[in-house]
Amino acid sequence: MDLAQDVVSGGLRLHTRRRPGPVGPPLVLIHGIGGSMESWTPLLEHLPDRDVVMVDCPGVGRSERSTLPIRVPAIADHVVGALRELGVERADVLGFSLGGVVAQEIAHRHPALVRRLVLVATICGVWARPPGLAVQRALMSTRRYRSREAAAREIPILAGGRTARDPDVLAAILADREGHPPSRLGYHFQQLAVLGWTSFCWLPTLPHRTLVLHGQDDPVVRVANARLMAWRLRHATTEVVPGAGHMVLFDEPEKAAPILEAFLAGTP
């Protein structure tokens, strides 16, 4: 049975959920910009035995927004504070997209917490190769959270891969997103949090074994960014899923989950 719980970390109320499982240590899932933990359902179905902890970052999902914008290091500290309130002192940490930025900061600022690190469709900031102009315009807008028509236009542009090819997958993702959309301010605070951020200089100091997982046809975070991060990391394994887009964890979980399980288990 899933255990949903609100905890207070650094003065902010964060929403968390734990799905207990026999296989540990806990796998912490950190979502991308504007996302909430409901979107993890397709991946969780392909990780049936894994002990999983999910945290909605400040200002999105069911978590409280800060009064003023906060930077990525502060978001990382809030997430770690929430984990400690839950009694999690050692975990595998997976971050998707903006969540991957937060996961890098967690590994940097709280290295003893992290056993293994998984970075999915994310960047190291400075030197990152930017997306095309159409993708940048869609990322700046919050219309897709308020209008199903805008979402149906913009999500295929942002997602690529199976979401852009399969109308049924797109419909499922549209329905999933309508549960807990971010506020405009919460979304823009996340954009401001990452503005000018970079891990490029300190990535080589991370001691953790790291999986860099990416879709070959990701329009938001081009695959060159995955290769750049892997080059900077000391202990990186890179997996690029052919034909997959930005939503590789959600629209192709049957491909992503075995890669993830093999890495966490320590097998090639």
C-alpha positions, -999 to +999 in steps of 0.1 A: +000+000+000+013+034-009+020+058+020+013+095+012+026+120+037+032+157+039+064+167+057+079+200+066+114+207+053+132+240+057+098+256+065+080+243+034+054+216+033+063+190+008+041+162-004+057+127-004+046+092-012+063+059-006+055+026-023+072+000-001+088-030-018+112-058-010+141-045-031+161-017-017+177+006-009+149+031-016+148+046-051+140+083-048+122+098-079+125+135-086+103+149-114+110+175-141+097+210-145+060+213-137+056+176-130+041+157-101+044+122-087+013+110-105+033+108-137+055+081-123+027+054-126+039+038-159+075+034-147+063+021-113+043-007-130+076-019-145+094-017-112+070-039-091+094-049-064+114-018-059+110+003-027+102+038-041+100+072-025+086+102-045+088+138-036+070+168-052+095+196-054+085+230-039+058+248-059+046+218-080+023+189-075+009+191-039+039+207-024+040+243-010+056+270-030+083+293-015+074+329-011+103+340-032+122+321-059+148+297-047+179+282-064+186+246-073+208+240-042+180+251-020+155+228-038+180+199-033+182+207+004+144+208+008+142+174-009+169+159+013+152+174+044+119+157+033+137+123+029+152+126+064+118+134+078+108+101+063+137+083+078+156+078+045+194+081+052+207+062+022+191+058-012+195+055-049+184+089-065+169+093-099+162+127-114+143+133-147+150+165-167+150+194-142+148+167-115+181+155-128+196+189-121+183+186-085+196+151-083+231+163-093+230+189-065+218+163-040+248+141-049+271+171-047+258+186-014+248+154+004+271+126-010+266+103+019+229+100+012+234+087-024+244+051-032+238+053-070+227+082-091+205+081-122+203+111-145+176+109-172+172+135-200+190+162-181+219+187-184+250+199-166+241+236-173+269+256-189+281+242-222+248+223-226+235+222-262+201+241-262+169+228-279+155+243-311+135+276-310+100+259-313+109+238-282+122+268-263+090+287-270+069+258-257+090+254-226+085+291-217+047+288-218+024+274-192-006+272-216-003+234-218-012+231-181-043+252-185-056+242-220-059+206-233-058+220-268-025+238-261-011+206-245-021+185-275-001+209-297+029+214-275+036+181-258+045+162-290+069+191-298+085+188-263+083+150-259+093+136-293+096+098-294+066+076-288+045+104-274+047+122-307+041+091-327+013+073-308-020+092-302-030+067-274+002+074-255-003+112-259-039+109-247-028+090-215-002+116-207-027+145-213-051+128-189-024+122-163-011+158-163-046+173-156-046+160-120-022+185-103-010+212-127+016+237-114+006+273-107+021+298-131+043+312-103+054+277-092+064+269-128+082+301-134+100+297-100+114+264-113+126+281-145+143+308-125+159+282-102+180+267-130+188+300-147+226+302-149+231+270-129+259+246-138+275+214-124+302+213-151+331+222-129+323+198-100+308+168-118+342+151-118+343+152-080+312+130-076+322+096-064+289+078-072+283+052-099+260+071-123+237+060-150+231+086-177+199+075-195+187+093-226+163+090-256+181+092-289+154+116-303+149+139-273+140+173-286+143+191-253+177+178-241+197+167-271+216+135-267+249+154-270+242+167-234+241+131-221+275+124-237+289+156-222+278+147-187+291+112-190+325+126-202+327+148-170+316+121-146+342+097-132+320+066-129+293+070-156+274+044-176+256+058-206+225+042-221+208+058-252+174+043-261+169+043-299+138+061-311+129+073-276+122+110-268+122+132-237+095+111-220+115+078-222+106+069-186+069+074-191+061+065-227+086+036-230+090+023-195+092-013-208+126-003-223+138+021-196+130-001-165+152-031-173+181-007-179+175+010-146+171-023-127+203-038-142+222-006-132+208-005-096+215-042-092+251-037-103+249-059-134+261-049-169 
